[in-house]
Amino acid sequence: MDQSEQSSITDPSFAQQVQRLHNLTIYGRWLFVGCLWLTIAPVSLWGLRAEISLWQQYFTWVAVRYGLFYNPLSTFGLAFCIGMTAAVLVWQSRNILLGIPPEEKQRLEKQVYRIRQQGPTHPLWKWVCH
């Protein structure tokens, strides 16, 4: 890290910009998860519509297992949506409870420094630096 990067880290506006970038990361992850649930989940549920009808009439865990086992694409789609949601929940919970890990904070600081260097031509400039 050179001298200009070191002086930027002690700047209070720099810390605020790092926090804004972290918030943008949070919003981006939840936006991605929301898009998954709006696109992949309905298609996956549509693929399971016959099994869901059977589950409504005679719910057993064997029927659920059968339905998921013989519809692998739908199962994978739902598992991907659930997995990504769980991953973002765990990641955000860890950041809230334990704080941002030093490696991630350093990555955010480097990214803010690059955004500052590039200036207004960077796509994130108006959200991070203004």
Beta strands, then each sheet from edge to edge (+ up, - down):
end
